[in-house]
Amino acid sequence: MRKREMKKPSIAAIGFFDGVHLGHRYLIEQVKEEAAAKGFSSALVTFPVHPRKVMNAEYKPELLTSHDEKIELLEAIGIDHSFILDFTTELSRLTAYAFMRSVLKERYHIHGLVIGYDHRFGHDRTEGFDDYCLYGKELGIEVIRARARVMNDVTISSSVIRRLLHSGDVALAATYLGYEYFLEGTVIDGYKIGRTIGFPTANLRPTDPDKLIPADGVYAVRVTVHDTVYAGMMNIGRRPTMNDGRNRSIEVHLLHFHSDIYDCPVRISFVERIRSEMKFTGKEQLIEQLSKDALVINELISSK
C-alpha cells in the first residue's frame, strides 16, 4: 500500500473497508471503471484504526479483518493507489466540506469521489449525498453515487456479516465475504484434557484481540500450519462438560495430524458450523460425540 501523496488526478472512495467483502469489492470496481473512463488513477482512502476506537479507547469494534489482513486483501484487488490516513481527534472535527477540500482535494488530488450507498463523513455526519455534490461542484470534485451489492435481496455490508458470524452462520458469511472467514493467532498452552480422550487440541490466542470471534459451537475448519492446510474440528465456548464455564476458549483438533505446534502461528478458516456446544454426562458420551463430529467434518471438508 502506497502512502505517498500523488499529483495525478484520481477517482477515489473513502472507507474503513472492514472485511473487504463483496460489497466493498463492488464499490472498488466502480471506482476503477470511473477512473478508466476518465483516464485518471484509481484510489482508496482508508484508516489503520477504526475511527470510533480513536474517539473511545474502550470501544471494541469486532473487526472482520485486522489492519494487516485488510491491506493484504486490498492489495490483491489491483487499485492504483491506497492511502492510509491516520484518523485523529483533529481530523474528526473537520466538517465534510473541510475534509473534502484539505484532505481529498489538496492532499490527495482527488477529482472524483465514489460514495457508498450509506456512507457519511464529516464532524457531525448529518450531511448526505446532495451536500457532498454541492461541495464537490465548488471544489472541482465530481461526486458519484455508488450502486450497492445485493445478493438474495440482502445488501452486503460489514454489519450484516457480523450478525451472521454472531449467529454462527459462517457459511453464508463466507458467501458475502467472498472468502472463508478466518482467525490468525498463536497456539498456546491449554488444559491438555483433549489428549487424554484421544482428541488433542491446540488452543488459539488471536493475534488481534479486536477481531470478532464467531458464536459458540463446533465448526468444520481449515487450519494452515507452516503453509500446509489440514482439516480441523474447532470448538468455541466454555467447555461445559469439563465444568469450565467461566472461561471462553478457542481450541481446534487437527484431523490426521500428530505433531507439536505449540507457539506456532496458524490461520483457521471457518467452513461450517455443525452444532452448538453441548454438555455431556461424562467423558464417554463426549468421546462418542467428538468421534461423530470428526467423521462429519472430514467428509464435509473433503467434499469442498
C-alpha positions as CSV (number, residue, x, y, z in Angstrom):
1,M,0.0,0.0,0.0
2,R,1.5,3.3,-1.0
3,K,1.2,6.2,1.4
4,R,2.9,8.8,-0.7
5,E,0.8,11.7,-2.0
6,M,0.2,11.8,-5.7
7,K,-0.1,14.5,-8.3
8,K,-2.1,12.7,-11.0
9,P,-5.9,13.2,-10.7
10,S,-7.7,10.3,-9.3
11,I,-11.2,8.8,-8.7
12,A,-11.4,7.5,-5.2
13,A,-13.6,6.0,-2.4
14,I,-13.3,6.5,1.3
15,G,-14.0,3.9,4.0
16,F,-12.7,1.7,6.7
17,F,-13.3,-1.4,4.4
18,D,-13.5,-3.8,7.2
19,G,-13.5,-7.4,5.8
20,V,-13.0,-6.2,2.2
21,H,-16.2,-8.1,1.4
22,L,-18.1,-8.4,-1.9
23,G,-19.9,-5.1,-1.2
24,H,-16.6,-3.3,-0.9
25,R,-15.2,-5.1,-4.0
26,Y,-18.3,-4.0,-6.0
27,L,-17.7,-0.4,-4.9
28,I,-14.0,-0.6,-5.7
29,E,-14.8,-2.0,-9.2
30,Q,-17.0,1.1,-9.8
31,V,-14.0,3.3,-8.7
32,K,-11.8,1.5,-11.2
33,E,-14.4,1.8,-14.0
34,E,-14.9,5.6,-13.4
35,A,-11.1,6.1,-13.3
36,A,-10.5,4.2,-16.5
37,A,-13.3,6.0,-18.3
38,K,-11.7,9.4,-17.5
39,G,-8.0,8.4,-17.8
40,F,-7.4,9.0,-14.1
41,S,-5.8,6.9,-11.4
42,S,-8.0,4.8,-9.1
43,A,-7.5,5.3,-5.3
44,L,-8.8,4.4,-1.9
45,V,-8.6,6.4,1.4
46,T,-8.8,4.2,4.5
47,F,-7.8,4.2,8.1
48,P,-5.5,2.0,10.2
49,V,-7.7,2.1,13.3
50,H,-11.5,2.1,13.5
51,P,-12.5,5.8,13.9
52,R,-14.8,5.0,16.8
53,K,-11.9,3.4,18.7
54,V,-9.8,6.6,18.2
55,M,-12.6,8.6,19.9
56,N,-13.3,5.9,22.6
57,A,-10.4,3.7,23.6
58,E,-12.9,1.3,25.3
59,Y,-14.8,0.7,22.1
60,K,-14.4,-2.9,20.8
61,P,-15.0,-2.8,17.0
62,E,-15.2,-6.6,16.5
63,L,-13.2,-6.5,13.3
64,L,-13.7,-8.8,10.4
65,T,-10.0,-8.1,9.4
66,S,-7.0,-6.8,11.2
67,H,-5.3,-3.9,9.6
68,D,-2.6,-6.1,8.1
69,E,-5.2,-8.5,6.8
70,K,-7.2,-5.7,5.3
71,I,-4.2,-4.3,3.5
72,E,-3.3,-7.7,2.1
73,L,-6.8,-8.1,0.7
74,L,-6.9,-4.6,-0.7
75,E,-3.5,-5.1,-2.5
76,A,-4.9,-8.1,-4.3
77,I,-7.7,-6.1,-5.8
78,G,-5.4,-4.0,-8.1
79,I,-6.2,-0.4,-7.1
80,D,-3.6,2.1,-8.3
81,H,-3.2,4.0,-5.0
82,S,-4.2,3.3,-1.4
83,F,-3.7,6.0,1.2
84,I,-3.6,5.1,4.9
85,L,-4.9,8.2,6.7
86,D,-4.4,8.4,10.4
87,F,-7.7,9.2,12.0
88,T,-7.1,11.7,14.8
89,T,-9.3,13.8,17.0
90,E,-8.3,16.8,14.9
91,L,-9.4,15.1,11.7
92,S,-12.7,14.1,13.4
93,R,-13.5,17.8,14.0
94,L,-13.4,18.6,10.2
95,T,-16.6,19.3,8.5
96,A,-17.4,17.3,5.4
97,Y,-16.5,20.4,3.3
98,A,-13.2,20.9,5.1
99,F,-12.3,17.3,4.7
100,M,-13.1,17.3,1.0
101,R,-11.0,20.5,0.5
102,S,-8.0,19.9,2.7
103,V,-7.6,16.1,2.5
104,L,-9.2,14.9,-0.7
105,K,-8.5,17.8,-3.0
106,E,-5.3,19.4,-1.7
107,R,-3.5,16.4,-0.2
108,Y,-4.5,13.6,-2.5
109,H,-5.6,15.4,-5.7
110,I,-8.9,13.5,-5.9
111,H,-11.1,14.8,-8.7
112,G,-13.9,12.2,-8.4
113,L,-15.4,10.6,-5.3
114,V,-17.5,7.5,-5.4
115,I,-19.8,7.5,-2.4
116,G,-21.2,4.2,-1.0
117,Y,-24.9,4.0,-0.7
118,D,-24.9,4.6,3.1
119,H,-21.6,6.4,3.6
120,R,-21.4,9.6,5.6
121,F,-18.4,11.6,6.8
122,G,-17.6,14.9,8.4
123,H,-17.8,16.2,12.0
124,D,-21.5,15.7,12.8
125,R,-22.2,13.2,10.0
126,T,-25.6,14.9,9.3
127,E,-24.8,15.9,5.7
128,G,-25.5,13.5,2.9
129,F,-25.0,12.8,-0.8
130,D,-26.7,16.0,-2.0
131,D,-24.5,18.1,0.3
132,Y,-21.4,16.3,-1.0
133,C,-22.4,17.1,-4.5
134,L,-22.7,20.8,-3.8
135,Y,-19.3,20.9,-2.1
136,G,-17.8,18.9,-4.9
137,K,-19.0,21.4,-7.5
138,E,-17.3,24.2,-5.7
139,L,-14.1,22.2,-5.1
140,G,-13.9,20.6,-8.5
141,I,-14.6,17.1,-7.2
142,E,-17.3,15.1,-9.1
143,V,-19.4,13.1,-6.6
144,I,-20.7,9.8,-7.9
145,R,-23.3,7.7,-6.2
146,A,-22.2,4.0,-6.0
147,R,-24.5,1.1,-6.6
148,A,-24.9,-1.4,-3.7
149,R,-24.1,-5.1,-4.0
150,V,-27.2,-7.1,-3.4
151,M,-27.4,-10.9,-3.0
152,N,-30.6,-12.8,-2.2
153,D,-32.3,-9.5,-1.5
154,V,-29.7,-8.6,1.1
155,T,-27.5,-5.5,0.7
156,I,-24.0,-6.8,1.6
157,S,-22.3,-4.8,4.5
158,S,-19.9,-5.4,7.3
159,S,-22.7,-5.2,9.8
160,V,-24.7,-7.9,8.0
161,I,-21.6,-10.2,8.0
162,R,-21.0,-9.6,11.7
163,R,-24.6,-10.6,12.5
164,L,-24.1,-13.8,10.6
165,L,-20.9,-14.6,12.5
166,H,-22.6,-13.9,15.8
167,S,-25.2,-16.4,14.9
168,G,-22.6,-19.0,13.8
169,D,-23.6,-18.9,10.1
170,V,-20.0,-18.9,8.8
171,A,-21.0,-20.5,5.5
172,L,-23.3,-17.6,4.5
173,A,-20.8,-15.1,5.9
174,A,-18.2,-16.6,3.5
175,T,-20.6,-16.1,0.6
176,Y,-20.9,-12.4,1.3
177,L,-17.2,-12.0,2.2
178,G,-16.0,-13.8,-1.0
179,Y,-13.7,-16.0,1.1
180,E,-13.9,-18.1,4.3
181,Y,-13.8,-16.0,7.5
182,F,-10.5,-16.7,9.3
183,L,-8.7,-16.1,12.5
184,E,-4.9,-15.8,12.8
185,G,-3.1,-16.4,16.0
186,T,-0.6,-18.4,18.0
187,V,-1.0,-21.9,19.6
188,I,-0.7,-21.6,23.4
189,D,-0.8,-24.0,26.3
190,G,-4.3,-25.1,27.1
191,Y,-6.0,-27.5,29.6
192,K,-4.4,-30.6,27.9
193,I,-7.6,-32.7,28.6
194,G,-8.2,-33.4,24.9
195,R,-5.1,-35.5,24.6
196,T,-6.4,-37.8,27.5
197,I,-9.5,-38.7,25.5
198,G,-7.9,-39.1,22.1
199,F,-8.6,-35.6,20.7
200,P,-5.6,-33.4,21.4
201,T,-6.5,-29.7,20.8
202,A,-4.5,-26.6,20.1
203,N,-5.6,-23.5,21.9
204,L,-5.6,-20.3,19.9
205,R,-4.7,-16.9,21.1
206,P,-5.8,-14.5,18.3
207,T,-3.2,-12.0,17.1
208,D,-5.7,-9.2,17.1
209,P,-7.8,-9.0,20.3
210,D,-10.4,-6.8,18.4
211,K,-11.2,-9.5,15.9
212,L,-14.7,-10.9,16.0
213,I,-15.0,-14.5,17.4
214,P,-17.9,-16.4,15.9
215,A,-20.7,-17.8,18.1
216,D,-20.0,-20.7,20.5
217,G,-20.2,-24.1,18.9
218,V,-18.4,-26.8,16.9
219,Y,-17.1,-25.9,13.5
220,A,-15.5,-27.6,10.5
221,V,-12.4,-25.5,9.8
222,R,-9.2,-25.5,7.7
223,V,-6.0,-25.0,9.6
224,T,-2.9,-23.6,7.9
225,V,0.3,-24.6,9.7
226,H,3.7,-23.9,8.0
227,D,1.9,-23.4,4.7
228,T,0.2,-26.8,4.8
229,V,-3.6,-26.9,5.2
230,Y,-5.3,-29.5,7.4
231,A,-8.9,-30.3,8.2
232,G,-9.8,-29.4,11.7
233,M,-12.6,-29.6,14.3
234,M,-12.9,-26.4,16.3
235,N,-14.8,-25.7,19.5
236,I,-15.5,-22.2,20.7
237,G,-17.1,-21.9,24.1
238,R,-16.9,-22.6,27.8
239,R,-16.4,-26.4,27.8
240,P,-19.4,-27.2,30.0
241,T,-18.7,-30.9,30.3
242,M,-15.4,-30.1,31.9
243,N,-17.0,-27.6,34.3
244,D,-15.0,-24.7,32.8
245,G,-17.9,-22.3,32.3
246,R,-16.2,-19.1,33.2
247,N,-13.5,-19.1,30.5
248,R,-14.3,-18.9,26.8
249,S,-11.7,-20.8,24.8
250,I,-10.9,-21.3,21.1
251,E,-9.5,-24.8,20.6
252,V,-9.0,-26.9,17.5
253,H,-8.3,-30.6,16.9
254,L,-6.4,-31.2,13.6
255,L,-7.6,-34.4,11.9
256,H,-4.8,-36.7,10.7
257,F,-2.1,-34.6,12.4
258,H,0.1,-35.6,15.3
259,S,2.9,-33.1,15.6
260,D,3.5,-30.5,18.3
261,I,2.6,-27.0,17.2
262,Y,2.9,-25.0,20.4
263,D,4.0,-21.4,19.8
264,C,3.3,-21.9,16.1
265,P,1.4,-19.2,14.1
266,V,-1.7,-20.6,12.5
267,R,-4.6,-19.5,10.3
268,I,-8.0,-21.0,10.9
269,S,-10.6,-20.6,8.2
270,F,-14.3,-21.4,9.1
271,V,-16.1,-23.7,6.7
272,E,-19.4,-24.6,8.5
273,R,-20.9,-24.7,12.0
274,I,-22.0,-28.3,12.6
275,R,-23.6,-28.0,16.0
276,S,-24.0,-25.9,19.2
277,E,-21.8,-26.5,22.2
278,M,-23.3,-29.2,24.4
279,K,-22.9,-30.5,28.0
280,F,-22.5,-34.3,28.2
281,T,-23.0,-36.6,31.1
282,G,-19.3,-37.7,31.1
283,K,-16.2,-38.3,29.1
284,E,-17.6,-41.4,27.3
285,Q,-20.5,-39.5,25.9
286,L,-18.2,-36.6,24.9
287,I,-15.8,-39.0,23.1
288,E,-18.7,-40.6,21.2
289,Q,-20.0,-37.2,20.0
290,L,-16.5,-36.0,19.1
291,S,-15.9,-39.2,17.0
292,K,-19.2,-38.5,15.1
293,D,-18.2,-34.8,14.7
294,A,-14.8,-35.8,13.2
295,L,-16.5,-38.1,10.7
296,V,-18.9,-35.3,9.6
297,I,-16.2,-32.7,9.3
298,N,-13.8,-35.0,7.5
299,E,-16.5,-35.7,4.9
300,L,-17.6,-32.1,4.7
301,I,-14.1,-30.7,4.1
302,S,-13.2,-33.5,1.7
303,S,-16.2,-32.6,-0.5
304,K,-15.3,-28.9,-0.7
